[in-house]
Amino acid sequence: MASFNIQIDHGDDKITLTIIPKEDYYIIVYLGSILGAIRKMGLDWILLQQEEIDPGMPEYSDHKLNSEATQVSLGIHEINLIAGEIENHLANQ
């Protein structure tokens, strides 16, 4: 499956994330850096540990960038939004 973009609300902003499908998880990329990866486990989506993510990917980042960039964290709310958008994308394939 090819990479695809999703948009989620993050605070007062709408941000675009690139989703890179792997064998059994999805890498989440923002502004060219990996924010993390999630995997579906039953009905739940879990955040993977950094060492579980394919090291051949872009640089891993916690995204504390300059003041012009939106600071993005992957809390339960963001994971649920991202998971919902991934499921919507897969349903429309």
QUIFEN-V961913 format. One record per backbone hydrogen bond with DSSP energy under -1.0 kcal/mol. CO is the residue of the C=O (numbers start at 1). NH is the residue of the N-H. Records with the same first field share a line. If there is no record, write none. Layout:
CO: NH / NH
This chain:
4: 19
6: 17
8: 15
10: 13
13: 10
15: 8
17: 6
18: 29
19: 4
20: 27
25: 22
26: 38
27: 20
28: 35 / 36
29: 18
30: 33
33: 30
34: 61
36: 28
37: 48
38: 26
39: 46
41: 44
44: 41
46: 39
49: 52
50: 53
54: 57
59: 34
66: 69
75: 79
76: 80
77: 81
78: 82
79: 83
80: 84
81: 85
82: 86
83: 87
84: 88
85: 89
86: 90
87: 91
88: 92
90: 93
